[in-house]
Amino acid sequence: MRIELATRPGDVACPNEDFTAVALPASGSGGALVLLDGVTPPPDGGTGCVHDVPWFTARLGGALLELATTERTMPLARCLAEAVARTARAHGAGCDLTHRRTPQATVVVARWDDAVVEHLVLSDSVLLLEGTDGTVTPVLDDRIARLAALGPVTDAQRNAEGGFFTAAADPAVVERAVTGRTPRAEVRALAVLSDGAARWVEVFGAGGWAECFALVAKEGPRALVDRVRKAERADPDGTAFRRGKCHDDAAVVYAEL
């Protein structure tokens, strides 16, 4: 088994809000990985919370990885729901968890054993599954992309009907996640990317998902992040490739099963 990961902040002066971790059970059979991309609040906007985004992603990601690893028969959606509930309880009375900008994150979690590969994707991070025949299948929650095609995406569309959904304080959000199961015998490897790393495909159009996967498999996750940073530096003002900020936190995990 080969597992590699890389993550880099968008701004070295700011904490990295992405969280990624991999666990291999002591039984030696299977494993699990989690990637969260924390949602950066606007500099002039409140969140109703005394905690920052890295606090949130560390607790939610840690709880999710523990549940996905130790509760092997618990569906991933239920693992996420319980992790969200645990994290909400950890906030304390000083936080307004009903605030639309309460700390939140996109989620990808994958778990595998000898029989099946399970996955869950919520919001705009990406899961890529490589089949034993070499076919690369992207698993996407494309709500934000579909909204962006119609016009600016606003706060009013966040965790709202007809909008897009992230993991925040309401466990019921798991009902909006993209989930699935694939026979283990049909999966050779998988890769998970936060949207800061997925820019190589989605913003800069340097290649498709198959080419992206091939790059990560051959040169490693760090190589993809390096390519993204190079493209960002070549267009610092977002003139040629429109994006919300020049650099974004980027995280990539590659697991060869």
MARDRENLUM-313170 format. One record per atom (N, C-alpha, C): residue in three letters; x, z, y. Coordinates in pm, whole numbers, padded with zeros to 5 digits, always signed. Layout:
<pts>
ALAXZY
...
</pts>
This chain:
<pts>
MET+00085+00000-00119
MET+00000+00000+00000
MET+00089+00000+00125
ARG+00054-00084+00219
ARG+00126-00091+00347
ARG+00031-00058+00459
ILE+00065+00041+00541
ILE-00017+00079+00655
ILE+00073+00091+00777
GLU+00037+00024+00886
GLU+00111+00030+01010
GLU+00014+00046+01126
LEU+00059+00112+01230
LEU-00025+00124+01350
LEU+00063+00127+01474
ALA+00003+00089+01584
ALA+00070+00092+01713
ALA-00034+00117+01820
THR+00004+00193+01922
THR-00084+00214+02036
THR+00001+00231+02161
ARG-00051+00183+02273
ARG+00023+00189+02398
ARG-00076+00205+02514
PRO-00048+00295+02608
PRO-00140+00312+02721
PRO-00135+00191+02813
GLY-00244+00167+02884
GLY-00246+00060+02981
GLY-00161+00093+03102
ASP-00152+00222+03135
ASP-00074+00270+03249
ASP+00005+00390+03201
VAL+00138+00382+03206
VAL+00220+00490+03155
VAL+00201+00620+03233
ALA+00142+00610+03352
ALA+00119+00729+03433
ALA-00011+00800+03395
CYS-00089+00740+03306
CYS-00218+00796+03266
CYS-00220+00819+03115
PRO-00295+00918+03067
PRO-00303+00942+02923
PRO-00366+00823+02850
ASN-00320+00799+02730
ASN-00379+00696+02645
ASN-00513+00749+02593
GLU-00620+00678+02619
GLU-00753+00723+02577
GLU-00794+00668+02442
ASP-00711+00583+02382
ASP-00736+00536+02246
ASP-00691+00642+02146
PHE-00763+00651+02035
PHE-00727+00742+01926
PHE-00725+00662+01797
THR-00622+00680+01718
THR-00621+00615+01588
THR-00550+00701+01486
ALA-00601+00702+01364
ALA-00543+00784+01259
ALA-00582+00726+01123
VAL-00497+00753+01025
VAL-00520+00708+00888
VAL-00500+00827+00795
ALA-00582+00838+00692
ALA-00567+00945+00594
ALA-00571+00887+00454
LEU-00483+00936+00370
LEU-00481+00899+00229
LEU-00504+01026+00149
PRO-00616+01037+00079
PRO-00649+01160+00007
PRO-00543+01198-00095
ALA-00533+01327-00120
ALA-00435+01377-00216
ALA-00458+01322-00356
SER-00581+01277-00382
SER-00611+01221-00514
SER-00535+01093-00540
GLY-00487+01030-00431
GLY-00413+00906-00447
GLY-00501+00784-00461
SER-00632+00802-00451
SER-00725+00691-00466
SER-00797+00666-00335
GLY-00771+00550-00273
GLY-00844+00514-00153
GLY-00783+00572-00027
GLY-00859+00561+00082
GLY-00813+00609+00210
GLY-00920+00588+00315
ALA-00888+00624+00439
ALA-00980+00607+00551
ALA-00900+00589+00679
LEU-00955+00514+00772
LEU-00893+00501+00903
LEU-01000+00505+01010
VAL-00958+00554+01127
VAL-01048+00569+01241
VAL-00978+00517+01364
LEU-01050+00442+01447
LEU-01000+00400+01578
LEU-01112+00421+01680
LEU-01079+00495+01785
LEU-01172+00515+01896
LEU-01107+00462+02023
ASP-01187+00398+02106
ASP-01142+00352+02237
ASP-01223+00428+02341
GLY-01160+00526+02406
GLY-01230+00606+02505
GLY-01272+00523+02626
VAL-01391+00550+02676
VAL-01445+00477+02791
VAL-01395+00542+02920
THR-01318+00468+02998
THR-01261+00521+03122
THR-01368+00527+03231
PRO-01395+00645+03287
PRO-01494+00652+03395
PRO-01436+00594+03523
PRO-01521+00545+03613
PRO-01470+00493+03740
PRO-01405+00603+03821
PRO-01301+00573+03898
PRO-01230+00678+03973
PRO-01317+00752+04074
ASP-01422+00688+04121
ASP-01509+00752+04221
ASP-01639+00803+04160
GLY-01644+00810+04027
GLY-01768+00851+03963
GLY-01750+00976+03880
GLY-01849+01065+03881
GLY-01844+01187+03801
GLY-01890+01161+03659
THR-01864+01258+03571
THR-01905+01248+03432
THR-01995+01363+03390
GLY-02009+01464+03478
GLY-02088+01580+03442
GLY-02019+01672+03344
CYS-01889+01648+03319
CYS-01818+01719+03214
CYS-01686+01774+03267
VAL-01644+01890+03216
VAL-01516+01948+03256
VAL-01401+01893+03172
HIS-01433+01816+03068
HIS-01331+01763+02978
HIS-01302+01616+03011
ASP-01178+01574+02983
ASP-01144+01434+03006
ASP-01166+01352+02879
VAL-01145+01223+02891
VAL-01171+01133+02779
VAL-01075+01158+02662
PRO-00944+01178+02684
PRO-00857+01208+02570
PRO-00900+01333+02491
TRP-00949+01435+02561
TRP-01003+01553+02491
TRP-01115+01511+02397
PHE-01202+01426+02447
PHE-01318+01383+02369
PHE-01276+01299+02249
THR-01190+01198+02272
THR-01154+01110+02161
THR-01076+01184+02053
ALA-00991+01280+02093
ALA-00916+01356+01995
ALA-01009+01438+01905
ARG-01109+01500+01964
ARG-01200+01583+01885
ARG-01296+01499+01801
LEU-01352+01397+01861
LEU-01442+01312+01784
LEU-01366+01239+01673
GLY-01250+01183+01707
GLY-01172+01111+01606
GLY-01125+01201+01495
GLY-01079+01322+01530
GLY-01034+01414+01426
GLY-01146+01457+01334
ALA-01263+01486+01392
ALA-01378+01527+01310
ALA-01424+01413+01220
LEU-01426+01292+01274
LEU-01471+01177+01196
LEU-01377+01149+01080
LEU-01246+01155+01105
LEU-01150+01130+00998
LEU-01162+01236+00889
GLU-01177+01361+00930
GLU-01190+01468+00830
GLU-01313+01447+00742
LEU-01425+01415+00805
LEU-01549+01397+00728
LEU-01541+01274+00637
ALA-01486+01164+00690
ALA-01476+01042+00609
ALA-01384+01062+00490
THR-01286+01152+00505
THR-01189+01175+00399
THR-01236+01278+00298
THR-01294+01387+00346
THR-01330+01497+00255
THR-01470+01484+00197
GLU-01559+01416+00269
GLU-01696+01398+00221
GLU-01711+01255+00172
ARG-01653+01226+00059
ARG-01641+01088+00014
ARG-01776+01025-00021
THR-01875+01104-00053
THR-02007+01048-00087
THR-02100+01042+00035
MET-02056+01096+00148
MET-02138+01093+00269
MET-02125+00957+00336
PRO-02235+00885+00361
PRO-02226+00755+00429
PRO-02153+00767+00562
LEU-02083+00661+00601
LEU-02005+00666+00725
LEU-02092+00693+00847
ALA-02214+00641+00849
ALA-02303+00666+00963
ALA-02334+00815+00974
ARG-02353+00879+00861
ARG-02379+01023+00865
ARG-02253+01100+00906
CYS-02137+01052+00860
CYS-02010+01115+00903
CYS-01997+01109+01055
LEU-02029+00993+01113
LEU-02020+00979+01258
LEU-02121+01068+01328
ALA-02243+01073+01276
ALA-02345+01157+01338
ALA-02302+01303+01340
GLU-02246+01350+01230
GLU-02201+01489+01224
GLU-02082+01512+01317
ALA-01991+01414+01325
ALA-01876+01427+01414
ALA-01920+01432+01561
VAL-02018+01350+01597
VAL-02071+01352+01733
VAL-02135+01488+01763
ALA-02212+01540+01667
ALA-02277+01669+01687
ALA-02174+01781+01701
ARG-02070+01779+01619
ARG-01965+01881+01629
ARG-01898+01878+01766
THR-01867+01756+01810
THR-01799+01742+01938
THR-01889+01785+02053
ALA-02018+01755+02045
ALA-02112+01799+02148
ALA-02115+01951+02157
ARG-02112+02017+02042
ARG-02114+02164+02042
ARG-01985+02221+02102
ALA-01876+02148+02089
ALA-01747+02197+02141
ALA-01740+02190+02293
HIS-01826+02113+02356
HIS-01821+02099+02502
HIS-01843+02230+02575
GLY-01944+02304+02535
GLY-01976+02428+02604
GLY-02082+02408+02711
ALA-02127+02519+02767
ALA-02239+02517+02860
ALA-02205+02454+02994
GLY-02077+02440+03026
GLY-02040+02385+03156
GLY-02047+02235+03165
CYS-02089+02167+03059
CYS-02092+02020+03058
CYS-02235+01969+03049
ASP-02265+01868+03128
ASP-02396+01804+03126
ASP-02388+01683+03033
LEU-02429+01702+02909
LEU-02417+01596+02809
LEU-02523+01489+02824
THR-02616+01508+02916
THR-02716+01404+02942
THR-02666+01304+03046
HIS-02555+01334+03111
HIS-02499+01244+03213
HIS-02461+01111+03148
ARG-02498+01001+03212
ARG-02472+00869+03153
ARG-02323+00844+03133
ARG-02238+00910+03211
ARG-02094+00891+03201
ARG-02024+01006+03127
THR-02102+01088+03054
THR-02037+01192+02975
THR-01930+01127+02887
PRO-01817+01193+02857
PRO-01712+01129+02778
PRO-01767+01062+02652
GLN-01717+00942+02626
GLN-01770+00860+02516
GLN-01664+00760+02470
ALA-01692+00695+02359
ALA-01593+00605+02301
ALA-01658+00502+02210
THR-01591+00388+02195
THR-01625+00294+02090
THR-01569+00348+01959
VAL-01622+00302+01847
VAL-01581+00355+01717
VAL-01564+00244+01615
VAL-01454+00251+01539
VAL-01443+00177+01414
VAL-01393+00275+01309
VAL-01460+00280+01196
VAL-01412+00360+01084
VAL-01427+00277+00957
ALA-01325+00281+00873
ALA-01328+00212+00745
ALA-01281+00309+00637
ARG-01338+00296+00520
ARG-01303+00383+00408
ARG-01305+00300+00280
TRP-01209+00326+00194
TRP-01202+00247+00071
TRP-01164+00335-00048
ASP-01207+00291-00165
ASP-01163+00350-00291
ASP-01146+00237-00390
ASP-01145+00266-00518
ASP-01121+00161-00616
ASP-01239+00064-00630
ALA-01356+00104-00578
ALA-01476+00023-00599
ALA-01523-00051-00475
VAL-01509+00008-00357
VAL-01575-00048-00239
VAL-01495-00021-00113
VAL-01512-00109-00013
VAL-01462-00088+00122
VAL-01583-00075+00213
GLU-01596+00040+00278
GLU-01708+00065+00369
GLU-01659+00051+00513
HIS-01750+00012+00602
HIS-01711+00004+00742
HIS-01826+00039+00835
LEU-01789+00080+00956
LEU-01884+00107+01064
LEU-01816+00066+01194
VAL-01887-00010+01276
VAL-01837-00055+01406
VAL-01944-00027+01511
LEU-01905+00041+01618
LEU-01996+00070+01728
LEU-01929+00033+01859
SER-01986-00061+01931
SER-01936-00115+02056
SER-01822-00213+02031
ASP-01733-00233+02132
ASP-01654-00355+02134
ASP-01513-00348+02077
SER-01482-00248+01995
SER-01360-00258+01915
SER-01390-00347+01795
VAL-01285-00391+01725
VAL-01300-00499+01628
VAL-01242-00458+01492
LEU-01312-00495+01386
LEU-01261-00483+01249
LEU-01245-00621+01190
LEU-01128-00648+01131
LEU-01102-00774+01063
LEU-01079-00746+00915
LEU-01153-00815+00830
LEU-01139-00801+00685
LEU-01077-00928+00629
GLU-00968-00915+00557
GLU-00908-01031+00490
GLU-00947-01030+00343
GLY-01011-01138+00298
GLY-01049-01148+00159
GLY-00931-01187+00071
THR-00949-01173-00057
THR-00843-01210-00151
THR-00818-01360-00149
ASP-00910-01438-00093
ASP-00889-01582-00081
ASP-00824-01619+00052
GLY-00788-01519+00133
GLY-00723-01543+00262
GLY-00818-01558+00379
THR-00948-01561+00354
THR-01046-01572+00462
THR-01051-01443+00544
VAL-01051-01457+00677
VAL-01058-01341+00766
VAL-01198-01335+00827
THR-01265-01224+00807
THR-01401-01205+00857
THR-01402-01099+00966
PRO-01440-01134+01089
PRO-01451-01032+01195
PRO-01583-00957+01182
VAL-01578-00827+01199
VAL-01698-00745+01204
VAL-01709-00695+01348
LEU-01812-00739+01419
LEU-01824-00716+01562
LEU-01959-00656+01597
ASP-01959-00564+01692
ASP-02081-00523+01761
ASP-02075-00596+01895
ASP-02146-00707+01906
ASP-02127-00797+02021
ASP-02227-00776+02134
ARG-02287-00658+02142
ARG-02388-00636+02246
ARG-02331-00654+02387
ILE-02212-00598+02412
ILE-02153-00609+02546
ILE-02123-00755+02577
ALA-02070-00829+02481
ALA-02038-00970+02503
ALA-02164-01049+02535
ARG-02273-01020+02465
ARG-02398-01092+02491
ARG-02454-01058+02629
LEU-02442-00932+02669
LEU-02487-00893+02802
LEU-02400-00957+02910
ALA-02268-00958+02888
ALA-02176-01013+02987
ALA-02200-01162+03007
ALA-02248-01231+02904
ALA-02277-01374+02918
ALA-02394-01399+03010
LEU-02475-01296+03034
LEU-02593-01310+03119
LEU-02570-01262+03262
GLY-02460-01186+03282
GLY-02431-01132+03415
GLY-02352-01004+03403
PRO-02327-00936+03515
PRO-02249-00812+03513
PRO-02314-00706+03424
VAL-02231-00637+03347
VAL-02278-00527+03264
VAL-02275-00399+03348
THR-02385-00326+03353
THR-02398-00211+03443
THR-02413-00080+03366
ASP-02396+00030+03438
ASP-02415+00162+03379
ASP-02556+00182+03326
ALA-02651+00117+03389
ALA-02790+00133+03346
ALA-02812+00080+03204
GLN-02722-00006+03158
GLN-02736-00063+03024
GLN-02663+00019+02917
ARG-02595+00123+02960
ARG-02517+00207+02869
ARG-02609+00300+02790
ASN-02600+00292+02657
ASN-02682+00376+02570
ASN-02830+00372+02609
ALA-02876+00249+02632
ALA-03014+00227+02671
ALA-03071+00109+02592
GLU-03201+00110+02569
GLU-03265+00001+02498
GLU-03237-00132+02568
GLY-03200-00231+02491
GLY-03167-00361+02547
GLY-03027-00369+02603
GLY-02951-00257+02593
GLY-02815-00254+02646
GLY-02712-00245+02535
PHE-02613-00159+02555
PHE-02510-00141+02453
PHE-02492+00007+02427
PHE-02424+00041+02317
PHE-02419+00179+02273
PHE-02277+00222+02239
THR-02247+00348+02276
THR-02119+00410+02244
THR-02145+00549+02189
ALA-02045+00605+02123
ALA-02057+00742+02072
ALA-02032+00838+02186
ALA-02132+00919+02219
ALA-02120+01014+02329
ALA-02163+01153+02280
ALA-02287+01192+02306
ALA-02332+01326+02267
ALA-02456+01324+02179
ASP-02514+01206+02157
ASP-02637+01194+02079
ASP-02607+01138+01941
PRO-02621+01217+01834
PRO-02592+01168+01700
PRO-02677+01048+01658
ALA-02794+01031+01721
ALA-02883+00921+01683
ALA-02823+00784+01713
VAL-02714+00779+01790
VAL-02651+00651+01822
VAL-02603+00579+01697
VAL-02583+00652+01587
VAL-02532+00587+01466
VAL-02629+00482+01413
GLU-02755+00495+01451
GLU-02854+00396+01408
GLU-02826+00259+01468
ARG-02744+00254+01573
ARG-02711+00127+01640
ARG-02584+00064+01587
ALA-02512+00133+01501
ALA-02383+00085+01454
ALA-02399-00031+01355
VAL-02298-00114+01350
VAL-02289-00222+01251
VAL-02220-00164+01128
THR-02286-00163+01015
THR-02230-00103+00895
THR-02234-00202+00779
GLY-02152-00176+00679
GLY-02153-00263+00563
GLY-02062-00212+00453
ARG-02075-00275+00338
ARG-01995-00241+00220
ARG-01950-00372+00155
THR-01825-00376+00114
THR-01769-00494+00048
THR-01700-00449-00080
PRO-01721-00519-00191
PRO-01649-00481-00313
PRO-01498-00477-00290
ARG-01435-00372-00336
ARG-01291-00354-00316
ARG-01212-00472-00371
ALA-01259-00530-00479
ALA-01188-00641-00541
ALA-01185-00766-00454
GLU-01271-00770-00349
GLU-01277-00887-00262
GLU-01198-00870-00132
VAL-01135-00754-00112
VAL-01063-00726+00013
VAL-00915-00705-00016
ARG-00831-00781+00051
ARG-00686-00764+00036
ARG-00628-00673+00144
ALA-00679-00686+00267
ALA-00625-00608+00378
ALA-00728-00602+00489
LEU-00705-00513+00585
LEU-00792-00504+00702
LEU-00709-00467+00824
ALA-00763-00501+00940
ALA-00699-00467+01067
ALA-00808-00420+01163
VAL-00774-00324+01247
VAL-00867-00269+01346
VAL-00799-00275+01482
LEU-00873-00321+01583
LEU-00818-00340+01717
LEU-00911-00279+01821
SER-00856-00203+01915
SER-00934-00169+02033
SER-00945-00293+02120
ASP-01037-00292+02218
ASP-01057-00415+02295
ASP-00935-00450+02380
GLY-00850-00349+02410
GLY-00728-00379+02482
GLY-00633-00466+02403
ALA-00634-00453+02271
ALA-00553-00538+02184
ALA-00626-00668+02150
ALA-00758-00660+02139
ALA-00837-00779+02108
ALA-00838-00880+02222
ARG-00786-00842+02339
ARG-00775-00937+02450
ARG-00700-01065+02411
TRP-00608-01054+02317
TRP-00530-01172+02273
TRP-00624-01285+02232
VAL-00737-01248+02172
VAL-00839-01346+02131
VAL-00947-01359+02238
GLU-01004-01246+02278
GLU-01127-01247+02355
GLU-01108-01278+02503
VAL-00991-01249+02558
VAL-00966-01276+02699
VAL-00871-01393+02719
PHE-00757-01388+02651
PHE-00654-01489+02674
PHE-00668-01612+02584
GLY-00750-01604+02481
GLY-00774-01720+02395
GLY-00647-01775+02332
ALA-00552-01686+02300
ALA-00425-01730+02242
ALA-00440-01775+02097
GLY-00550-01741+02036
GLY-00577-01780+01898
GLY-00709-01722+01854
GLY-00752-01756+01735
GLY-00875-01701+01681
GLY-00847-01574+01601
TRP-00951-01521+01539
TRP-00933-01396+01463
TRP-00841-01416+01345
ALA-00845-01530+01280
ALA-00756-01553+01167
ALA-00610-01555+01211
GLU-00583-01621+01325
GLU-00447-01625+01377
GLU-00402-01485+01422
CYS-00493-01410+01480
CYS-00463-01274+01522
CYS-00425-01188+01401
PHE-00504-01200+01296
PHE-00476-01123+01175
PHE-00341-01162+01116
ALA-00314-01291+01113
ALA-00188-01339+01057
ALA-00069-01284+01135
LEU-00082-01277+01268
LEU+00025-01223+01351
LEU+00051-01076+01318
VAL-00056-00998+01307
VAL-00041-00856+01276
VAL+00018-00837+01136
ALA-00029-00916+01040
ALA+00020-00902+00903
ALA+00168-00939+00891
LYS+00210-01041+00964
LYS+00348-01090+00954
LYS+00445-01009+01038
GLU+00407-00980+01164
GLU+00501-00918+01258
GLU+00469-00773+01291
GLY+00351-00726+01251
GLY+00314-00588+01273
GLY+00228-00567+01396
PRO+00158-00453+01403
PRO+00069-00424+01517
PRO+00140-00426+01652
ARG+00263-00377+01657
ARG+00333-00373+01786
ARG+00350-00512+01844
ALA+00371-00612+01758
ALA+00390-00749+01806
ALA+00266-00799+01879
LEU+00149-00764+01828
LEU+00026-00807+01896
LEU+00015-00740+02033
VAL+00043-00611+02040
VAL+00036-00542+02169
VAL+00137-00603+02266
ASP+00256-00636+02217
ASP+00357-00699+02304
ASP+00308-00833+02358
ARG+00242-00911+02273
ARG+00190-01041+02317
ARG+00082-01023+02424
VAL-00002-00924+02406
VAL-00107-00898+02506
VAL-00045-00857+02639
ARG+00054-00768+02635
ARG+00118-00724+02759
ARG+00186-00842+02830
LYS+00247-00929+02756
LYS+00313-01045+02816
LYS+00210-01133+02887
ALA+00096-01156+02823
ALA-00010-01238+02884
ALA-00066-01169+03009
GLU-00079-01037+03005
GLU-00131-00964+03121
GLU-00034-00973+03239
ARG+00095-00958+03210
ARG+00193-00963+03318
ARG+00201-01101+03382
ALA+00169-01204+03305
ALA+00171-01340+03358
ALA+00053-01368+03451
ASP-00048-01282+03446
ASP-00169-01299+03529
ASP-00211-01162+03581
PRO-00127-01098+03662
PRO-00151-00958+03700
PRO-00278-00935+03779
ASP-00322-01034+03855
ASP-00441-01017+03938
ASP-00570-01062+03869
GLY-00559-01107+03745
GLY-00678-01153+03674
GLY-00737-01279+03731
THR-00651-01363+03790
THR-00700-01487+03851
THR-00737-01590+03746
ALA-00650-01609+03650
ALA-00674-01708+03545
ALA-00762-01652+03434
PHE-00745-01522+03405
PHE-00820-01459+03297
PHE-00886-01333+03352
ARG-01014-01344+03381
ARG-01086-01233+03445
ARG-01097-01114+03349
ARG-01069-00994+03404
ARG-01081-00872+03326
ARG-01093-00756+03424
GLY-01141-00643+03376
GLY-01168-00531+03464
GLY-01044-00468+03523
LYS-00934-00469+03448
LYS-00808-00414+03496
LYS-00695-00493+03432
CYS-00580-00493+03499
CYS-00468-00574+03450
CYS-00431-00537+03308
HIS-00406-00408+03284
HIS-00368-00360+03151
HIS-00472-00260+03102
ASP-00492-00258+02973
ASP-00583-00162+02912
ASP-00509-00093+02797
ASP-00552+00029+02765
ASP-00498+00094+02645
ASP-00519-00001+02527
ALA-00420-00008+02439
ALA-00429-00098+02325
ALA-00389-00024+02198
ALA-00467-00041+02093
ALA-00437+00021+01963
ALA-00467-00079+01852
VAL-00381-00081+01752
VAL-00397-00170+01636
VAL-00358-00094+01510
VAL-00439-00107+01406
VAL-00407-00051+01274
VAL-00415-00164+01173
TYR-00316-00170+01085
TYR-00316-00270+00976
TYR-00302-00195+00844
ALA-00389-00226+00750
ALA-00385-00163+00618
ALA-00393-00269+00510
GLU-00288-00279+00432
GLU-00283-00373+00320
GLU-00319-00294+00195
LEU-00435-00321+00141
LEU-00486-00239+00032
LEU-00430-00279-00103
</pts>
